[in-house]
Amino acid sequence: MPLPGLRGTEHIGFTVPDLEEADTFLVDVLGCRRVYELGPFVHEHDDWMRDQLNVHPRSVMRRLRLYRCGFGSNFEVFEWEPADGRRPQPRNSDIGGHHIAFYVDDLDAAVDYLRSRGVQVLGEPVASANASAGQRWIYFLSPWGMQFELVSFPHGKAYEADATVVLWNPTRPAL
């Protein structure tokens, strides 16, 4: 039985060490649009932060900003002052490791653009195989070390030929 009323991902939230640096990257480099900002949020005399957000009760959420990025999910980007110290950026292989992938129409042009903006691109584009054949991808890092990915599969992926359910695709968002 599915979650009642589930329609899809509304936003992806992540924490950055410097919201201004992240804003410059998200807006000026990636082309996201800033929508609004909130904060600060402080709870000095109760356990609301722990009970609602699973963080140290004296942690302070300095600011958060919401962004719209192309046809994908919105981003909710936080700048925290954690009361119990910062933890390192997780790698994909770590528990809680993650990355955010953007679909682009022309992978090579997008990679050239990122490199021209001084963005650290990891390796060279990779052609997927098996069920993902038809897709190419590459990882890149934000200025604070968060992992992002570019993917492109302009002619679809191999699995789609006989699939009864296809993955959501920003080039065909209604399917």
Kinemage of the C-alpha trace (Angstrom):
@kinemage 1
@onewidth
@group {chain A} dominant
@subgroup {mainchain}
@vectorlist {calphas} color= white
{ca met a 1} P 0.000 0.000 0.000
{ca pro a 2} L 1.528 3.372 -0.991
{ca leu a 3} L 1.776 6.465 1.154
{ca pro a 4} L -1.683 8.070 0.906
{ca gly a 5} L -1.713 11.078 -1.423
{ca leu a 6} L 1.927 10.790 -2.564
{ca arg a 7} L 2.532 12.921 -5.657
{ca gly a 8} L 6.314 13.286 -5.770
{ca thr a 9} L 9.349 15.093 -4.406
{ca glu a 10} L 8.527 18.700 -3.501
{ca his a 11} L 11.991 19.744 -2.344
{ca ile a 12} L 15.439 18.494 -1.465
{ca gly a 13} L 17.018 20.057 1.599
{ca phe a 14} L 20.720 20.305 2.303
{ca thr a 15} L 23.014 22.209 4.631
{ca val a 16} L 25.906 24.382 3.500
{ca pro a 17} L 28.665 26.070 5.520
{ca asp a 18} L 28.103 29.501 3.917
{ca leu a 19} L 24.728 30.425 2.426
{ca glu a 20} L 26.129 33.342 0.408
{ca glu a 21} L 28.728 31.106 -1.247
{ca ala a 22} L 26.034 28.527 -1.986
{ca asp a 23} L 23.714 31.219 -3.350
{ca thr a 24} L 26.402 32.433 -5.772
{ca phe a 25} L 26.996 28.875 -6.974
{ca leu a 26} L 23.320 27.921 -7.263
{ca val a 27} L 22.206 31.169 -8.930
{ca asp a 28} L 25.214 32.412 -10.899
{ca val a 29} L 26.729 29.075 -11.962
{ca leu a 30} L 23.836 26.574 -12.063
{ca gly a 31} L 21.083 29.039 -12.951
{ca cys a 32} L 18.656 28.286 -10.120
{ca arg a 33} L 16.235 31.016 -9.088
{ca arg a 34} L 16.124 32.250 -5.505
{ca val a 35} L 12.507 32.345 -4.309
{ca tyr a 36} L 12.561 33.354 -0.623
{ca glu a 37} L 14.520 33.307 2.644
{ca leu a 38} L 13.571 32.596 6.261
{ca gly a 39} L 15.356 32.664 9.611
{ca pro a 40} L 16.911 32.718 12.025
{ca phe a 41} L 15.217 29.997 14.087
{ca val a 42} L 16.327 29.688 17.717
{ca his a 43} L 14.829 27.630 20.558
{ca glu a 44} L 16.858 28.454 23.676
{ca his a 45} L 14.617 27.002 26.379
{ca asp a 46} L 13.012 23.847 25.013
{ca asp a 47} L 13.756 20.726 23.000
{ca trp a 48} L 11.889 21.729 19.845
{ca met a 49} L 14.985 21.491 17.625
{ca arg a 50} L 15.711 17.959 18.847
{ca asp a 51} L 12.077 16.817 18.805
{ca gln a 52} L 11.196 18.258 15.394
{ca leu a 53} L 14.508 18.207 13.464
{ca asn a 54} L 16.724 15.657 15.271
{ca val a 55} L 19.501 18.201 15.946
{ca his a 56} L 21.059 19.401 19.204
{ca pro a 57} L 18.385 21.447 21.039
{ca arg a 58} L 20.614 24.544 21.199
{ca ser a 59} L 21.499 24.505 17.508
{ca val a 60} L 20.524 27.627 15.574
{ca met a 61} L 19.258 27.591 12.018
{ca arg a 62} L 20.757 30.893 10.872
{ca arg a 63} L 18.962 31.095 7.527
{ca leu a 64} L 17.362 29.002 4.879
{ca arg a 65} L 16.634 29.840 1.266
{ca leu a 66} L 14.339 28.179 -1.220
{ca tyr a 67} L 15.358 27.837 -4.865
{ca arg a 68} L 13.730 26.621 -8.044
{ca cys a 69} L 16.092 24.838 -10.418
{ca gly a 70} L 14.793 24.120 -13.908
{ca phe a 71} L 12.000 21.535 -14.077
{ca gly a 72} L 13.197 19.512 -11.102
{ca ser a 73} L 12.575 19.578 -7.410
{ca asn a 74} L 12.969 22.742 -5.359
{ca phe a 75} L 15.996 23.143 -3.059
{ca glu a 76} L 15.759 24.182 0.596
{ca val a 77} L 19.275 25.269 1.566
{ca phe a 78} L 20.191 25.735 5.228
{ca glu a 79} L 22.960 27.508 7.088
{ca trp a 80} L 23.197 26.138 10.639
{ca glu a 81} L 25.161 26.939 13.755
{ca pro a 82} L 25.238 23.440 15.258
{ca ala a 83} L 25.617 23.367 19.044
{ca asp a 84} L 27.477 20.047 18.907
{ca gly a 85} L 29.957 20.850 16.123
{ca arg a 86} L 30.102 20.301 12.373
{ca arg a 87} L 30.550 16.952 10.718
{ca pro a 88} L 32.412 16.401 7.450
{ca gln a 89} L 30.677 16.334 4.068
{ca pro a 90} L 29.717 12.660 3.501
{ca arg a 91} L 31.019 10.815 0.468
{ca asn a 92} L 28.712 8.638 -1.635
{ca ser a 93} L 30.117 5.596 0.192
{ca asp a 94} L 29.228 6.981 3.659
{ca ile a 95} L 25.953 6.398 5.479
{ca gly a 96} L 23.848 9.392 4.479
{ca gly a 97} L 26.054 9.990 1.460
{ca his a 98} L 24.229 11.600 -1.411
{ca his a 99} L 24.435 13.583 -4.597
{ca ile a 100} L 22.017 15.620 -6.682
{ca ala a 101} L 21.835 14.921 -10.402
{ca phe a 102} L 20.776 17.457 -13.034
{ca tyr a 103} L 19.573 16.415 -16.467
{ca val a 104} L 21.177 18.405 -19.307
{ca asp a 105} L 20.449 18.256 -23.015
{ca asp a 106} L 24.124 18.405 -24.073
{ca leu a 107} L 26.495 16.839 -21.550
{ca asp a 108} L 29.686 17.947 -23.293
{ca ala a 109} L 28.565 21.583 -23.499
{ca ala a 110} L 27.539 21.514 -19.821
{ca val a 111} L 30.894 20.051 -18.753
{ca asp a 112} L 32.772 22.665 -20.782
{ca tyr a 113} L 30.670 25.387 -19.145
{ca leu a 114} L 31.350 24.111 -15.609
{ca arg a 115} L 35.075 23.915 -16.279
{ca ser a 116} L 35.051 27.450 -17.717
{ca arg a 117} L 33.488 28.638 -14.438
{ca gly a 118} L 36.243 26.987 -12.385
{ca val a 119} L 34.026 24.190 -11.069
{ca gln a 120} L 35.870 20.992 -10.094
{ca val a 121} L 34.664 18.303 -12.503
{ca leu a 122} L 35.595 14.750 -11.528
{ca gly a 123} L 37.061 12.664 -14.331
{ca glu a 124} L 35.531 12.471 -17.792
{ca pro a 125} L 31.976 11.667 -18.941
{ca val a 126} L 31.024 8.002 -18.487
{ca ala a 127} L 28.766 6.038 -20.845
{ca ser a 128} L 26.423 3.807 -18.854
{ca ala a 129} L 25.767 0.170 -19.748
{ca asn a 130} L 23.060 -2.450 -19.319
{ca ala a 131} L 19.671 -1.026 -18.290
{ca ser a 132} L 21.102 2.513 -18.277
{ca ala a 133} L 22.693 2.250 -21.743
{ca gly a 134} L 22.070 5.455 -23.664
{ca gln a 135} L 22.939 7.609 -20.651
{ca arg a 136} L 26.148 9.534 -20.053
{ca trp a 137} L 27.072 11.109 -16.721
{ca ile a 138} L 29.767 12.962 -14.795
{ca tyr a 139} L 30.191 14.212 -11.219
{ca phe a 140} L 31.247 17.679 -10.091
{ca leu a 141} L 31.745 19.388 -6.740
{ca ser a 142} L 30.257 22.543 -5.291
{ca pro a 143} L 32.656 25.044 -3.679
{ca trp a 144} L 31.887 23.467 -0.270
{ca gly a 145} L 32.521 19.906 -1.543
{ca met a 146} L 28.962 18.643 -2.066
{ca gln a 147} L 28.646 16.153 -4.891
{ca phe a 148} L 26.486 16.922 -7.915
{ca glu a 149} L 26.064 15.009 -11.161
{ca leu a 150} L 25.130 15.809 -14.732
{ca val a 151} L 23.225 13.161 -16.699
{ca ser a 152} L 21.986 13.065 -20.257
{ca phe a 153} L 20.118 10.439 -22.257
{ca pro a 154} L 18.579 12.276 -25.225
{ca his a 155} L 17.410 9.042 -26.876
{ca gly a 156} L 16.282 7.346 -23.665
{ca lys a 157} L 17.745 4.456 -21.699
{ca ala a 158} L 17.808 0.813 -22.742
{ca tyr a 159} L 15.435 -0.385 -19.992
{ca glu a 160} L 12.620 1.819 -21.385
{ca ala a 161} L 12.153 -0.422 -24.444
{ca asp a 162} L 10.117 -2.989 -22.499
{ca ala a 163} L 9.442 -1.292 -19.151
{ca thr a 164} L 5.935 -1.078 -17.726
{ca val a 165} L 7.048 1.790 -15.477
{ca val a 166} L 9.647 4.378 -16.483
{ca leu a 167} L 11.650 6.666 -14.229
{ca trp a 168} L 10.613 10.322 -14.045
{ca asn a 169} L 12.360 12.341 -16.717
{ca pro a 170} L 12.609 16.149 -16.747
{ca thr a 171} L 12.336 16.136 -20.551
{ca arg a 172} L 8.916 14.440 -20.233
{ca pro a 173} L 7.701 15.566 -16.779
{ca ala a 174} L 4.074 14.530 -17.269
{ca leu a 175} L 4.866 10.853 -17.904
